[in-house]
């Protein structure tokens, strides 16, 4: 890795895994959303740049659908990210996000202390917040960046009838990055594969394995590009920060 990623003694070695397998059906077009151009670069490139802006991230494993490996490699090269010597892959993922993350974990070498998982279509991970999560995970606890729920949440049955109104004070929205001790995350994924378990996010698998996971309040990470209007928000934010 490049000299700029050398860490002080005692700092956990951290890698990131970025699953970029979404097909973006809700965007309403033929181009998967991670490849949509915003402010002169595909959304995926903005996400990778933001992750690499965190000096604690030693390398990023990029995971894409099997048929997209060549396309994604071309994007990485066209925007100069390959010259940083901190992108591993792109490597081929699986049918589901969980399969793709597991494929990415297989690329992380022994000796890495902490692994962060981040969605390819959340282009604004906060490098400072990510650094805080990495240091916490280096102490043996999983960390999910998120926000306390601001709206009342209703639990409903199969007919959409309300069955419960949970206490909002105990509810958080979970975003990415989600950051874990490497051994705990790998073990949780291996356990899920053996038992055929599926988690709604990475933290769900780690929680299931009995390892502790805490929330860390974030802000910019909340934006996940899902609908066409989200691209206008991303463009405006990038224009304002340029």
TORBADREN-589277 format. One line per field, with one value per residue (C-alpha): x, y, z. Coordinates in Angstrom, 3 decimals, padded with zeros to 6 digits, always signed. Example, Ala and Ser with C-alpha at 12.3 -4.5 7.8 and 13.67 -1.06 7.14 Angstrom:
<atoms>
xx <- +012.300,+013.670
yy <- -004.500,-001.060
zz <- +007.800,+007.140
</atoms>
This chain:
<atoms>
xx <- +000.000,+001.045,+003.174,+000.318,-001.566,+001.109,-000.480,+000.805,+001.609,-001.519,-003.891,-006.066,-005.473,-008.729,-010.075,-013.427,-015.728,-018.042,-020.815,-021.933,-024.423,-027.654,-029.660,-031.485,-034.946,-036.558,-034.465,-036.522,-033.665,-031.381,-028.214,-027.553,-027.507,-023.899,-022.813,-024.959,-022.909,-023.103,-020.780,-018.473,-018.081,-020.172,-021.788,-019.524,-016.426,-017.656,-018.269,-014.824,-013.121,-014.889,-013.836,-010.258,-010.236,-010.197,-006.501,-007.326,-008.665,-005.758,-007.607,-011.081,-012.431,-014.883,-017.452,-019.664,-021.909,-019.941,-020.899,-019.787,-016.180,-014.687,-016.975,-016.189,-012.456,-012.626,-014.369,-011.782,-008.975,-010.615,-010.863,-007.341,-008.321,-006.132,-003.037,-003.671,-002.870,-005.695,-008.484,-008.680,-010.671,-013.264,-014.153,-017.286,-020.017,-023.057,-026.788,-027.607,-025.881,-024.936,-023.211,-021.310,-020.102,-018.907,-016.997,-015.379,-014.429,-012.526,-010.193,-009.224,-005.837,-005.028,-003.760,-006.436,-008.073,-011.211,-013.512,-015.963,-018.837,-020.314,-023.013,-021.796,-024.735,-024.148,-021.689,-021.035,-019.468,-017.880,-014.155,-013.967,-016.990,-015.604,-012.330,-014.201,-016.014,-012.765,-011.135,-014.173,-014.201,-010.510,-011.516,-013.718,-017.198,-019.198,-020.342,-023.273,-023.498,-027.088,-029.547,-032.217,-035.662,-037.300,-040.725,-043.119,-042.793,-045.783,-045.677,-048.398,-049.757,-050.176,-053.292,-051.477,-053.389,-051.308,-050.356,-047.814,-046.262,-042.715,-041.053,-039.300,-036.618,-035.313,-035.364,-032.557,-032.188,-029.184,-026.998,-023.535,-020.632,-020.980,-017.649,-016.625,-013.674,-012.548,-012.683,-016.199,-017.549,-015.966,-017.165,-020.700,-020.802,-019.455,-022.066,-024.841,-023.653,-023.630,-027.088,-028.718,-029.452,-030.160,-029.676,-031.188,-027.749,-024.269,-024.958,-027.897,-025.536,-023.011,-025.767,-027.070,-023.661,-023.751,-021.141,-021.810,-022.803,-023.426,-024.853,-022.793,-024.705,-023.949,-025.492,-024.269,-024.294,-028.091,-028.364,-028.727,-029.463,-032.656,-034.951,-034.252,-034.741,-031.826,-029.407,-030.322,-029.528,-026.157,-025.349,-026.238,-024.189,-021.141,-021.465,-021.614,-018.585,-016.433
yy <- +000.000,+003.596,+005.386,+007.744,+004.887,+004.165,+004.278,+005.098,+002.104,+000.760,+002.019,-000.826,-001.975,-001.297,-002.346,-001.537,-003.711,-001.941,-004.083,-002.426,-004.928,-002.959,-002.788,+000.412,-000.654,+002.228,+004.735,+003.914,+003.636,+001.016,+002.117,+000.696,+003.609,+003.114,+003.954,+007.064,+010.204,+012.998,+016.020,+014.484,+011.014,+007.906,+007.745,+004.807,+006.969,+009.611,+006.898,+005.368,+008.767,+009.551,+006.242,+006.680,+010.152,+008.419,+007.856,+004.849,+002.906,+000.924,-000.537,-000.905,-004.125,-003.312,-006.039,-005.914,-008.341,-010.906,-009.322,-005.861,-006.586,-005.207,-002.176,-001.298,-001.795,+000.655,+003.237,+002.861,+003.321,+006.196,+008.214,+007.451,+005.434,+002.525,+004.713,+005.022,+001.327,+001.074,-000.500,-004.298,-005.717,-005.225,-008.778,-010.691,-010.871,-013.084,-013.051,-011.143,-008.377,-010.817,-013.047,-010.075,-008.902,-012.432,-012.465,-009.181,-010.512,-013.321,-010.704,-009.191,-010.532,-011.992,-009.386,-006.800,-005.789,-003.998,-004.228,-001.532,-002.320,+000.591,+000.851,+001.961,+004.365,+006.283,+008.816,+010.868,+008.706,+011.112,+010.266,+011.632,+009.615,+006.550,+007.011,+007.124,+003.904,+002.198,+003.081,+001.814,-001.418,-001.795,-002.114,-005.102,-003.698,-003.452,+000.033,+001.083,+004.685,+005.909,+008.413,+008.299,+007.872,+011.264,+009.939,+007.709,+004.084,+001.743,-002.039,-003.554,-006.987,-008.543,-006.400,-003.161,-002.885,-001.235,-003.694,-001.674,+001.775,+001.218,+003.824,+006.141,+006.951,+003.400,+003.365,+004.264,+004.250,+002.176,+003.397,+002.455,+002.415,-000.501,-001.340,-004.477,-006.343,-008.387,-011.762,-011.112,-010.089,-013.003,-015.478,-014.046,-014.454,-017.987,-018.884,-017.398,-019.392,-022.647,-022.050,-020.461,-017.257,-013.961,-010.578,-007.265,-005.715,-006.726,-005.778,-008.195,-011.103,-009.928,-009.360,-012.854,-014.319,-012.746,-010.032,-006.498,-003.773,-000.095,+002.860,+005.940,+009.035,+010.270,+012.692,+012.796,+008.991,+009.024,+009.836,+006.644,+007.177,+005.268,+007.553,+009.997,+013.026,+011.831,+012.538,+016.229,+016.322,+014.660,+017.061,+020.098,+018.887,+018.199,+021.600,+023.267,+021.415,+021.832
zz <- +000.000,-000.480,+002.077,+002.919,+004.581,+007.207,+010.639,+014.094,+016.323,+017.968,+015.263,+013.965,+010.402,+008.577,+005.198,+003.613,+001.515,-000.940,-002.454,-005.698,-007.052,-007.109,-010.310,-009.401,-010.556,-008.664,-010.619,-013.724,-016.232,-017.759,-015.950,-012.481,-010.074,-008.950,-012.522,-012.977,-013.652,-011.098,-011.121,-013.688,-012.219,-011.565,-008.159,-007.314,-007.821,-005.377,-002.784,-003.238,-003.052,+000.209,+001.759,+000.613,+002.173,+005.561,+006.333,+008.507,+005.512,+004.142,+001.151,-000.329,-001.842,-004.627,-005.321,-008.407,-010.313,-012.306,-015.614,-014.475,-013.507,-016.726,-016.704,-013.103,-013.657,-016.543,-014.355,-011.596,-014.108,-015.984,-012.769,-011.600,-008.528,-009.625,-009.268,-005.528,-005.052,-002.508,-004.588,-004.557,-007.449,-008.744,-007.789,-008.728,-006.128,-005.752,-006.331,-003.143,-001.206,+001.554,-001.002,-002.381,+001.016,+001.763,-001.534,-000.524,+002.903,+001.213,-000.288,+003.055,+004.205,+007.585,+010.012,+009.259,+012.536,+011.384,+008.370,+007.300,+004.950,+003.008,+000.344,-003.069,-003.432,-000.192,-001.611,+001.526,+004.220,+006.688,+006.912,+010.462,+011.623,+009.855,+011.726,+015.033,+014.146,+013.181,+016.480,+018.398,+016.421,+017.166,+020.832,+020.065,+019.407,+016.200,+015.176,+012.984,+011.840,+011.993,+013.377,+016.092,+014.522,+014.030,+013.071,+014.965,+013.830,+013.553,+013.543,+011.367,+010.500,+007.055,+006.463,+007.387,+010.661,+013.406,+016.114,+018.061,+018.390,+019.670,+021.864,+019.393,+021.952,+021.521,+017.719,+015.333,+011.569,+010.515,+007.645,+006.481,+007.102,+009.476,+011.066,+012.952,+014.382,+011.387,+013.125,+014.429,+011.026,+009.163,+011.797,+011.640,+007.875,+008.066,+010.672,+008.530,+005.508,+007.486,+008.895,+005.861,+007.775,+006.040,+007.711,+006.725,+007.158,+008.284,+011.877,+012.018,+011.345,+013.920,+016.490,+015.739,+016.521,+019.990,+019.446,+020.768,+018.315,+019.135,+017.233,+016.334,+015.294,+011.801,+009.349,+005.750,+005.566,+005.673,+001.942,-000.065,-003.734,-004.448,-006.462,-009.335,-007.060,-004.912,-007.769,-007.701,-003.976,-004.561,-007.403,-005.304,-002.360,-004.537,-006.186,-002.796,-001.451,-004.516
</atoms>
